[in-house]
Amino acid sequence: MVEITLPEGYPHRGGHQAEIQDSLLDVYRLMNIYLAEEKLYGITHSSLVPLWFDEDWQYPWDDPLYKLAAEFQWREITRILISSAATGRVLDDSYSRQLCKDAECGEFIADLDNAEAVTKLHLRDAFNKILHAEKIQSDFNQNDDGKFTFLMPIIHFYGTHGKRKWKAKLWVADYVRQYQICLARA
């Protein structure tokens, strides 16, 4: 068997081929998970109307919608983040890291021992932080009673680089917006 060298740009720019439309559909879904979160909370936590099939229903975790969200929501968010980050990295690499160069989507602290040194999180760096995170946390809204209510569109990624511990704060709406803008250039 003989390996041949294909002409430059055939059948694509080289490296892995990424499905841009599938990735854009995924980040669209990510955005909609967060847009639906407050509404879902309202539906599943309403104490005014019991479910029509069970007048004794009192707890949101008994609601089938709540159960679905509890089981699949974070799993889907994680899948989309990892998939979109990998796809974004592949595309950015194929354009010599120029595709997403200036796109901002959060904040970054390179060394948590110097937590005041906050810089902008660029999309390319967000891809790396998503893929290399050792711990992931999310923001939740709090009601007047101090109870956590629904998921907010901010995700915190933590990891280490060498001996330094870092933190990246991802603003989901900006991530989705910048992702679409950058991938449209590809």
Contacts in CASP RR format, 6 or more apart in sequence:
PFRMAT RR
TARGET T0000
AUTHOR 0000-0000-0000
METHOD contacts of the structure
MODEL  1
MVEITLPEGYPHRGGHQAEIQDSLLDVYRLMNIYLAEEKLYGITHSSLVP
LWFDEDWQYPWDDPLYKLAAEFQWREITRILISSAATGRVLDDSYSRQLC
KDAECGEFIADLDNAEAVTKLHLRDAFNKILHAEKIQSDFNQNDDGKFTF
LMPIIHFYGTHGKRKWKAKLWVADYVRQYQICLARA
11 17 0 8 1.000
12 94 0 8 1.000
13 94 0 8 1.000
13 95 0 8 1.000
14 94 0 8 1.000
15 90 0 8 1.000
15 93 0 8 1.000
15 94 0 8 1.000
16 90 0 8 1.000
18 87 0 8 1.000
18 88 0 8 1.000
18 90 0 8 1.000
18 91 0 8 1.000
18 94 0 8 1.000
19 87 0 8 1.000
20 87 0 8 1.000
20 91 0 8 1.000
20 183 0 8 1.000
20 186 0 8 1.000
23 83 0 8 1.000
23 84 0 8 1.000
23 87 0 8 1.000
23 88 0 8 1.000
23 179 0 8 1.000
23 183 0 8 1.000
24 179 0 8 1.000
24 180 0 8 1.000
24 183 0 8 1.000
26 80 0 8 1.000
26 83 0 8 1.000
26 84 0 8 1.000
27 80 0 8 1.000
27 84 0 8 1.000
27 175 0 8 1.000
27 176 0 8 1.000
27 179 0 8 1.000
27 180 0 8 1.000
28 176 0 8 1.000
29 76 0 8 1.000
29 80 0 8 1.000
30 77 0 8 1.000
30 80 0 8 1.000
30 81 0 8 1.000
30 84 0 8 1.000
30 172 0 8 1.000
30 175 0 8 1.000
30 176 0 8 1.000
31 172 0 8 1.000
31 173 0 8 1.000
31 176 0 8 1.000
33 73 0 8 1.000
33 76 0 8 1.000
33 77 0 8 1.000
34 151 0 8 1.000
34 152 0 8 1.000
34 153 0 8 1.000
34 172 0 8 1.000
34 173 0 8 1.000
37 150 0 8 1.000
37 151 0 8 1.000
37 152 0 8 1.000
38 141 0 8 1.000
38 150 0 8 1.000
40 65 0 8 1.000
40 66 0 8 1.000
40 69 0 8 1.000
40 150 0 8 1.000
41 149 0 8 1.000
41 150 0 8 1.000
43 63 0 8 1.000
43 65 0 8 1.000
44 60 0 8 1.000
44 63 0 8 1.000
44 65 0 8 1.000
44 66 0 8 1.000
44 69 0 8 1.000
45 60 0 8 1.000
45 149 0 8 1.000
47 58 0 8 1.000
50 56 0 8 1.000
50 57 0 8 1.000
50 58 0 8 1.000
51 57 0 8 1.000
51 62 0 8 1.000
51 63 0 8 1.000
54 62 0 8 1.000
57 63 0 8 1.000
60 66 0 8 1.000
61 67 0 8 1.000
61 70 0 8 1.000
73 151 0 8 1.000
74 138 0 8 1.000
77 155 0 8 1.000
78 136 0 8 1.000
81 130 0 8 1.000
81 155 0 8 1.000
82 130 0 8 1.000
82 131 0 8 1.000
84 130 0 8 1.000
84 179 0 8 1.000
85 126 0 8 1.000
85 127 0 8 1.000
85 128 0 8 1.000
85 130 0 8 1.000
85 131 0 8 1.000
86 127 0 8 1.000
86 131 0 8 1.000
88 100 0 8 1.000
88 127 0 8 1.000
88 179 0 8 1.000
88 182 0 8 1.000
88 183 0 8 1.000
89 124 0 8 1.000
89 127 0 8 1.000
89 128 0 8 1.000
89 131 0 8 1.000
91 99 0 8 1.000
91 182 0 8 1.000
91 183 0 8 1.000
91 186 0 8 1.000
92 98 0 8 1.000
92 99 0 8 1.000
92 100 0 8 1.000
92 123 0 8 1.000
92 124 0 8 1.000
92 127 0 8 1.000
92 182 0 8 1.000
94 186 0 8 1.000
95 185 0 8 1.000
95 186 0 8 1.000
97 124 0 8 1.000
99 182 0 8 1.000
99 183 0 8 1.000
99 185 0 8 1.000
99 186 0 8 1.000
100 122 0 8 1.000
100 123 0 8 1.000
100 124 0 8 1.000
100 127 0 8 1.000
100 178 0 8 1.000
100 182 0 8 1.000
101 122 0 8 1.000
101 124 0 8 1.000
102 122 0 8 1.000
103 122 0 8 1.000
103 123 0 8 1.000
103 124 0 8 1.000
103 178 0 8 1.000
103 181 0 8 1.000
103 182 0 8 1.000
104 120 0 8 1.000
104 121 0 8 1.000
104 122 0 8 1.000
104 123 0 8 1.000
104 174 0 8 1.000
104 178 0 8 1.000
105 121 0 8 1.000
105 122 0 8 1.000
105 123 0 8 1.000
105 126 0 8 1.000
105 170 0 8 1.000
105 171 0 8 1.000
105 174 0 8 1.000
105 175 0 8 1.000
105 177 0 8 1.000
105 178 0 8 1.000
105 179 0 8 1.000
106 120 0 8 1.000
106 121 0 8 1.000
106 126 0 8 1.000
106 168 0 8 1.000
106 169 0 8 1.000
106 170 0 8 1.000
106 171 0 8 1.000
106 174 0 8 1.000
106 175 0 8 1.000
107 118 0 8 1.000
107 119 0 8 1.000
107 120 0 8 1.000
107 121 0 8 1.000
107 168 0 8 1.000
107 169 0 8 1.000
108 118 0 8 1.000
108 119 0 8 1.000
108 120 0 8 1.000
108 121 0 8 1.000
108 125 0 8 1.000
108 129 0 8 1.000
108 166 0 8 1.000
108 167 0 8 1.000
108 168 0 8 1.000
108 169 0 8 1.000
109 115 0 8 1.000
109 117 0 8 1.000
109 118 0 8 1.000
109 119 0 8 1.000
109 166 0 8 1.000
109 167 0 8 1.000
109 168 0 8 1.000
110 117 0 8 1.000
110 119 0 8 1.000
110 161 0 8 1.000
110 164 0 8 1.000
110 166 0 8 1.000
111 117 0 8 1.000
111 164 0 8 1.000
111 165 0 8 1.000
111 166 0 8 1.000
112 164 0 8 1.000
112 165 0 8 1.000
112 166 0 8 1.000
112 167 0 8 1.000
113 164 0 8 1.000
113 165 0 8 1.000
115 167 0 8 1.000
121 129 0 8 1.000
121 168 0 8 1.000
121 169 0 8 1.000
121 170 0 8 1.000
123 175 0 8 1.000
123 178 0 8 1.000
123 179 0 8 1.000
123 182 0 8 1.000
125 168 0 8 1.000
126 168 0 8 1.000
126 170 0 8 1.000
126 175 0 8 1.000
129 157 0 8 1.000
129 159 0 8 1.000
129 166 0 8 1.000
129 168 0 8 1.000
129 170 0 8 1.000
130 157 0 8 1.000
130 170 0 8 1.000
132 159 0 8 1.000
133 157 0 8 1.000
133 158 0 8 1.000
133 159 0 8 1.000
133 168 0 8 1.000
134 158 0 8 1.000
134 159 0 8 1.000
134 160 0 8 1.000
135 157 0 8 1.000
135 158 0 8 1.000
135 159 0 8 1.000
136 155 0 8 1.000
136 156 0 8 1.000
136 157 0 8 1.000
136 158 0 8 1.000
137 155 0 8 1.000
137 156 0 8 1.000
137 158 0 8 1.000
138 151 0 8 1.000
138 152 0 8 1.000
138 154 0 8 1.000
138 155 0 8 1.000
138 156 0 8 1.000
139 151 0 8 1.000
139 152 0 8 1.000
139 154 0 8 1.000
139 155 0 8 1.000
139 156 0 8 1.000
140 148 0 8 1.000
140 149 0 8 1.000
140 150 0 8 1.000
140 151 0 8 1.000
140 152 0 8 1.000
141 148 0 8 1.000
141 149 0 8 1.000
141 150 0 8 1.000
141 151 0 8 1.000
141 152 0 8 1.000
142 148 0 8 1.000
142 149 0 8 1.000
143 149 0 8 1.000
153 171 0 8 1.000
153 172 0 8 1.000
153 173 0 8 1.000
154 169 0 8 1.000
154 170 0 8 1.000
154 171 0 8 1.000
154 172 0 8 1.000
155 169 0 8 1.000
155 170 0 8 1.000
155 172 0 8 1.000
156 167 0 8 1.000
156 168 0 8 1.000
156 169 0 8 1.000
156 170 0 8 1.000
157 167 0 8 1.000
157 168 0 8 1.000
157 169 0 8 1.000
157 170 0 8 1.000
158 165 0 8 1.000
158 166 0 8 1.000
158 167 0 8 1.000
158 168 0 8 1.000
159 165 0 8 1.000
159 166 0 8 1.000
159 167 0 8 1.000
160 166 0 8 1.000
END
